[in-house]
Amino acid sequence: MIDYQQLGQTVTSHRKKKQITQERLAEHLNVSTTFISKIERGKTQISLERLVQICQYLEINPTELLYGSRQDASYIRTELSSLLAQCPEETLPLIKSLIQDVVQHHKSAQKNADL
């Protein structure tokens, strides 16, 4: 299932990085700026043809556009939240402990790197 909000955020992010306006993208795709705005807000579905056109124009990998960057923090937080919601309640203390260990390890590593 396609997450159209994530897709829209990715389009917006890449468009802005390339300093392309919604108007310019709309003109290139021969659509209205309202349609581009709806894509970017995740309020409309787009055809495979439009998806490919956007990818080509913004020089984005279609997989990244469809599924988001696997390194994007907001994507990862959303995925973690979804996974946590699926976890049995009795596993949550263990998960919390693991996350705390990772955070502590990261802090220690940064502290050592600063020395």
One Martini backbone bead per residue (centre of mass of N, CA, C, O) as a GRO file, in nm:
protein
  115
    1MET     BB    1   0.096   0.037   0.022
    2ILE     BB    2   0.057   0.370  -0.031
    3ASP     BB    3   0.211   0.661   0.103
    4TYR     BB    4   0.105   0.972   0.017
    5GLN     BB    5   0.240   1.150   0.228
    6GLN     BB    6   0.528   1.052   0.187
    7LEU     BB    7   0.543   1.113  -0.109
    8GLY     BB    8   0.488   1.417  -0.083
    9GLN     BB    9   0.733   1.482   0.099
   10THR     BB   10   0.944   1.389  -0.106
   11VAL     BB   11   0.875   1.582  -0.328
   12THR     BB   12   0.914   1.842  -0.171
   13SER     BB   13   1.206   1.800  -0.087
   14HIS     BB   14   1.330   1.771  -0.376
   15ARG     BB   15   1.220   2.029  -0.497
   16LYS     BB   16   1.360   2.225  -0.296
   17LYS     BB   17   1.655   2.132  -0.339
   18LYS     BB   18   1.617   2.222  -0.659
   19GLN     BB   19   1.454   2.486  -0.681
   20ILE     BB   20   1.146   2.405  -0.735
   21THR     BB   21   0.849   2.485  -0.828
   22GLN     BB   22   0.527   2.410  -0.856
   23GLU     BB   23   0.491   2.549  -1.128
   24ARG     BB   24   0.721   2.407  -1.280
   25LEU     BB   25   0.625   2.118  -1.236
   26ALA     BB   26   0.345   2.154  -1.360
   27GLU     BB   27   0.442   2.236  -1.639
   28HIS     BB   28   0.603   1.978  -1.703
   29LEU     BB   29   0.331   1.790  -1.648
   30ASN     BB   30   0.067   1.930  -1.735
   31VAL     BB   31  -0.046   2.075  -1.467
   32SER     BB   32  -0.161   2.184  -1.181
   33THR     BB   33  -0.083   2.329  -0.881
   34THR     BB   34  -0.306   2.188  -0.725
   35PHE     BB   35  -0.210   1.902  -0.787
   36ILE     BB   36   0.068   1.927  -0.656
   37SER     BB   37  -0.035   2.000  -0.376
   38LYS     BB   38  -0.191   1.732  -0.335
   39ILE     BB   39   0.051   1.551  -0.353
   40GLU     BB   40   0.222   1.686  -0.119
   41ARG     BB   41  -0.034   1.629   0.091
   42GLY     BB   42  -0.174   1.344   0.023
   43LYS     BB   43  -0.472   1.402  -0.150
   44THR     BB   44  -0.364   1.214  -0.392
   45GLN     BB   45  -0.354   1.019  -0.660
   46ILE     BB   46  -0.121   0.857  -0.883
   47SER     BB   47   0.006   0.773  -1.160
   48LEU     BB   48   0.255   0.602  -1.301
   49GLU     BB   49   0.328   0.816  -1.507
   50ARG     BB   50   0.363   1.050  -1.304
   51LEU     BB   51   0.572   0.919  -1.128
   52VAL     BB   52   0.789   0.899  -1.347
   53GLN     BB   53   0.802   1.201  -1.415
   54ILE     BB   54   0.891   1.296  -1.137
   55CYS     BB   55   1.145   1.128  -1.113
   56GLN     BB   56   1.289   1.243  -1.360
   57TYR     BB   57   1.281   1.549  -1.287
   58LEU     BB   58   1.402   1.497  -0.976
   59GLU     BB   59   1.593   1.255  -0.958
   60ILE     BB   60   1.433   0.988  -0.856
   61ASN     BB   61   1.379   0.708  -0.701
   62PRO     BB   62   1.095   0.527  -0.700
   63THR     BB   63   1.133   0.387  -0.427
   64GLU     BB   64   1.170   0.644  -0.262
   65LEU     BB   65   0.898   0.771  -0.335
   66LEU     BB   66   0.716   0.532  -0.231
   67TYR     BB   67   0.898   0.466   0.060
   68GLY     BB   68   1.119   0.629   0.120
   69SER     BB   69   1.366   0.706   0.314
   70ARG     BB   70   1.537   0.491   0.528
   71GLN     BB   71   1.684   0.758   0.674
   72ASP     BB   72   1.440   0.900   0.754
   73ALA     BB   73   1.332   1.002   1.057
   74SER     BB   74   1.021   1.011   1.022
   75TYR     BB   75   0.995   0.730   0.905
   76ILE     BB   76   1.121   0.573   1.139
   77ARG     BB   77   0.925   0.669   1.359
   78THR     BB   78   0.674   0.555   1.226
   79GLU     BB   79   0.767   0.261   1.219
   80LEU     BB   80   0.818   0.228   1.521
   81SER     BB   81   0.532   0.292   1.611
   82SER     BB   82   0.400   0.060   1.458
   83LEU     BB   83   0.561  -0.169   1.590
   84LEU     BB   84   0.487  -0.109   1.887
   85ALA     BB   85   0.177  -0.152   1.848
   86GLN     BB   86   0.236  -0.475   1.785
   87CYS     BB   87   0.335  -0.526   2.059
   88PRO     BB   88   0.353  -0.687   2.327
   89GLU     BB   89   0.331  -0.566   2.641
   90GLU     BB   90   0.564  -0.750   2.771
   91THR     BB   91   0.796  -0.622   2.566
   92LEU     BB   92   0.836  -0.314   2.633
   93PRO     BB   93   1.060  -0.311   2.851
   94LEU     BB   94   1.278  -0.431   2.669
   95ILE     BB   95   1.272  -0.216   2.449
   96LYS     BB   96   1.339   0.019   2.629
   97SER     BB   97   1.614  -0.089   2.722
   98LEU     BB   98   1.745  -0.102   2.443
   99ILE     BB   99   1.721   0.197   2.376
  100GLN     BB  100   1.880   0.301   2.617
  101ASP     BB  101   2.144   0.160   2.538
  102VAL     BB  102   2.184   0.302   2.269
  103VAL     BB  103   2.191   0.589   2.377
  104GLN     BB  104   2.428   0.550   2.571
  105HIS     BB  105   2.634   0.457   2.362
  106HIS     BB  106   2.624   0.715   2.190
  107LYS     BB  107   2.714   0.910   2.411
  108SER     BB  108   2.987   0.774   2.469
  109ALA     BB  109   3.102   0.796   2.182
  110GLN     BB  110   3.090   1.104   2.166
  111LYS     BB  111   3.263   1.167   2.409
  112ASN     BB  112   3.520   1.019   2.297
  113ALA     BB  113   3.539   1.192   2.033
  114ASP     BB  114   3.588   1.472   2.194
  115LEU     BB  115   3.885   1.391   2.322
   0.00000   0.00000   0.00000
